[in-house]
Amino acid sequence: MAEEIRSADVKNWVPKTALGNDVLRGKYKSMEEIIRTGKTVLEPEIIDTLIPDLKHEIVYIGGSPGKGGGIRRTATKRTARMHKSGRRFKLTALILIGNENGIVGMGMASSREHRIALEKAFMQAKLNIISVRRGCGSWECSCGAGHSIPFRAEGKYGSIRVALYPAPKGVGIVANDSSKKILRLAGIRDIWVKASGQTSTRNNLVFALFEALRNLNRTKGKL
């Protein structure tokens, strides 16, 4: 899905913003340069041009009753509301993107159709790109490489609180599957994750984790 959307958009892209024209002329060579300037990205094609090796992961936030009990996870979450004509259903999707080298994004969108919800979430993720600060903040390692994070960071969304701790080499990503997806896309290979609250709500957990990664770009005293 991602490759089809990207190739079609870049091929027919006509920039509508000054930043888009600058990217097309080659003024910016990487996404990190744009993030450092603080400019807002309003065109998804900018991401396609500067990050050709972009990867994506779908967070399975929906569910339906499975055979013999339990929940069968689905890529979209279905909700309903009542109208005079009856129930109207809406599907919501959550997609993560990243280059596994310090760039990560997250997007959530809704539609009446499964595929359209995924496509809209993918486009929204491109407009919500951040740079993740990496390092080696563990006293057990101190190798100076960028395999972990430089210091402890926290994020909160709804009832969920997430704390990220630096880990030495070889520990890996100590977290659940949903958290592993966004951390791998960010390029983090060793980290401890501690979460509290209603962590079974996957979309809130991912939002809290994304906020913790965003807070890494702030100084430690301002977390």
C-alpha positions as CSV (number, residue, x, y, z in Angstrom):
1,M,0.0,0.0,0.0
2,A,2.7,2.5,1.0
3,E,4.8,2.0,-2.2
4,E,1.7,2.5,-4.4
5,I,0.7,5.7,-2.7
6,R,4.3,7.1,-2.7
7,S,5.0,6.4,-6.4
8,A,1.8,7.9,-7.5
9,D,2.1,11.1,-5.4
10,V,5.7,11.8,-6.3
11,K,5.2,11.3,-10.0
12,N,2.3,13.8,-10.2
13,W,3.5,16.2,-7.6
14,V,3.1,19.9,-8.2
15,P,4.2,21.8,-5.1
16,K,1.7,24.1,-3.5
17,T,3.9,25.6,-0.7
18,A,7.1,27.5,-0.6
19,L,8.7,24.6,1.3
20,G,7.6,22.1,-1.3
21,N,9.2,24.3,-4.1
22,D,12.5,24.5,-2.0
23,V,12.5,20.6,-1.7
24,L,11.9,20.1,-5.4
25,R,14.7,22.5,-6.3
26,G,17.1,20.6,-3.9
27,K,17.5,23.3,-1.3
28,Y,17.0,20.7,1.5
29,K,18.9,17.4,1.3
30,S,17.4,15.6,4.3
31,M,14.3,15.7,6.6
32,E,16.5,16.6,9.6
33,E,17.4,20.0,8.0
34,I,13.7,20.9,7.7
35,I,13.0,19.8,11.3
36,R,15.8,22.0,12.6
37,T,14.3,25.0,10.8
38,G,11.0,24.5,12.6
39,K,9.0,24.7,9.4
40,T,5.7,22.9,9.1
41,V,5.4,20.2,6.5
42,L,2.0,20.5,4.7
43,E,2.7,18.2,1.7
44,P,3.2,14.5,2.2
45,E,5.2,14.4,-1.1
46,I,8.0,16.2,0.8
47,I,8.5,13.2,2.9
48,D,8.4,10.8,-0.1
49,T,11.2,12.9,-1.8
50,L,13.5,13.2,1.2
51,I,13.0,9.8,2.8
52,P,12.8,7.2,-0.1
53,D,13.4,4.3,2.3
54,L,10.4,5.0,4.5
55,K,8.9,2.0,6.2
56,H,5.4,1.7,7.8
57,E,3.7,-0.4,10.4
58,I,-0.1,-0.8,11.1
59,V,-1.2,-0.8,14.8
60,Y,-4.0,-3.2,15.2
61,I,-6.3,-1.1,17.4
62,G,-9.6,-2.9,16.5
63,G,-11.0,-6.2,17.4
64,S,-13.8,-8.6,16.8
65,P,-15.0,-11.7,18.7
66,G,-12.9,-14.7,17.7
67,K,-14.0,-18.3,17.5
68,G,-14.1,-20.0,20.9
69,G,-13.8,-16.7,22.7
70,G,-11.1,-14.0,22.8
71,I,-10.6,-11.1,20.5
72,R,-9.4,-11.3,16.9
73,R,-7.3,-8.1,16.3
74,T,-8.1,-6.0,13.2
75,A,-6.3,-3.1,11.5
76,T,-9.2,-0.7,11.9
77,K,-11.5,0.0,14.8
78,R,-15.2,0.2,14.1
79,T,-17.5,2.6,15.9
80,A,-21.2,3.3,15.3
81,R,-23.6,6.1,16.0
82,M,-27.3,6.3,15.7
83,H,-29.2,8.3,13.0
84,K,-32.8,8.5,12.1
85,S,-32.0,6.2,9.2
86,G,-30.2,3.7,11.4
87,R,-26.7,3.0,12.5
88,R,-23.7,4.6,10.7
89,F,-20.4,2.9,11.0
90,K,-16.9,4.6,11.0
91,L,-13.5,2.8,10.7
92,T,-10.4,4.3,12.4
93,A,-6.8,3.3,11.5
94,L,-3.5,4.1,13.2
95,I,-0.2,3.9,11.2
96,L,3.4,4.4,12.2
97,I,6.2,5.4,9.8
98,G,9.9,5.8,10.1
99,N,13.3,5.2,8.4
100,E,14.8,3.3,11.3
101,N,17.4,6.0,11.6
102,G,16.0,8.7,13.9
103,I,12.9,9.7,12.0
104,V,9.4,8.6,13.1
105,G,5.8,9.6,12.5
106,M,2.3,8.7,13.5
107,G,-1.1,9.2,11.9
108,M,-4.7,8.4,12.8
109,A,-7.6,8.8,10.5
110,S,-11.2,7.6,10.0
111,S,-13.4,6.7,7.0
112,R,-16.4,4.6,6.1
113,E,-14.1,2.3,4.1
114,H,-11.2,0.2,5.4
115,R,-8.6,1.0,2.7
116,I,-9.4,4.7,2.7
117,A,-9.0,4.9,6.4
118,L,-5.5,3.3,6.1
119,E,-4.5,5.6,3.2
120,K,-5.6,8.7,5.1
121,A,-3.7,7.6,8.3
122,F,-0.6,7.0,6.2
123,M,-0.8,10.5,4.7
124,Q,-1.4,12.0,8.2
125,A,1.6,10.2,9.6
126,K,3.8,11.9,7.0
127,L,2.7,15.3,8.2
128,N,3.4,14.3,11.8
129,I,7.1,13.5,11.5
130,I,9.6,14.1,14.4
131,S,13.3,13.6,14.9
132,V,14.2,11.2,17.7
133,R,17.2,12.0,19.8
134,R,19.3,8.9,20.3
135,G,22.4,8.1,22.4
136,C,23.8,5.9,25.1
137,G,22.7,7.1,28.5
138,S,23.1,3.8,30.4
139,W,25.8,3.8,33.0
140,E,26.3,0.0,32.3
141,C,27.4,0.7,28.7
142,S,28.6,4.3,28.0
143,C,29.8,3.3,24.5
144,G,28.8,6.7,23.0
145,A,26.8,5.1,20.2
146,G,23.2,5.8,19.2
147,H,21.7,2.5,20.0
148,S,19.5,3.8,22.9
149,I,18.4,7.1,24.3
150,P,20.5,9.7,26.1
151,F,18.4,10.0,29.3
152,R,15.0,9.1,30.8
153,A,11.9,10.5,29.2
154,E,8.2,10.4,29.9
155,G,5.0,10.8,28.0
156,K,1.3,10.9,29.0
157,Y,-1.9,10.4,27.1
158,G,-5.3,9.8,28.7
159,S,-4.8,7.5,31.7
160,I,-1.5,6.1,30.3
161,R,1.9,7.1,31.5
162,V,5.1,5.9,29.7
163,A,8.6,6.1,30.9
164,L,11.6,5.4,28.7
165,Y,15.0,4.3,30.2
166,P,18.4,4.0,28.5
167,A,19.6,0.4,28.2
168,P,23.0,-1.1,27.5
169,K,23.8,-3.0,24.3
170,G,22.3,-6.4,24.0
171,V,19.2,-5.8,26.1
172,G,17.0,-5.1,23.1
173,I,13.6,-3.4,23.3
174,V,11.9,-4.4,26.5
175,A,8.3,-3.5,25.7
176,N,5.1,-5.0,24.3
177,D,4.5,-5.5,20.6
178,S,2.8,-2.2,19.9
179,S,5.6,-0.2,21.5
180,K,8.3,-2.2,19.7
181,K,6.9,-1.2,16.4
182,I,7.4,2.6,16.9
183,L,10.7,2.2,18.7
184,R,12.2,0.0,15.9
185,L,11.0,2.6,13.3
186,A,12.7,5.3,15.3
187,G,16.0,3.4,15.1
188,I,16.2,2.5,18.8
189,R,17.7,-1.0,19.5
190,D,18.1,-1.1,23.3
191,I,15.6,0.4,25.7
192,W,13.5,-0.3,28.8
193,V,9.8,0.8,28.7
194,K,7.6,1.2,31.7
195,A,3.9,1.9,31.2
196,S,1.0,2.4,33.7
197,G,-2.7,2.9,33.2
198,Q,-5.1,1.3,30.8
199,T,-2.4,0.0,28.5
200,S,-4.8,-2.3,26.7
201,T,-6.0,0.8,24.9
202,R,-3.4,0.5,22.1
203,N,-4.0,3.8,20.4
204,N,-3.5,5.8,23.7
205,L,-0.4,3.7,24.5
206,V,1.2,4.6,21.1
207,F,0.2,8.3,21.6
208,A,1.9,8.4,25.0
209,L,5.0,6.7,23.7
210,F,5.2,9.1,20.8
211,E,5.0,12.0,23.2
212,A,7.9,10.5,25.2
213,L,10.0,10.3,22.1
214,R,9.1,13.9,21.3
215,N,10.2,14.9,24.8
216,L,13.7,13.6,24.1
217,N,14.3,16.7,22.0
218,R,13.8,18.8,25.1
219,T,16.4,19.3,27.8
220,K,16.1,17.0,30.8
221,G,15.0,19.8,33.2
222,K,12.0,20.7,31.0
223,L,10.4,17.2,30.7
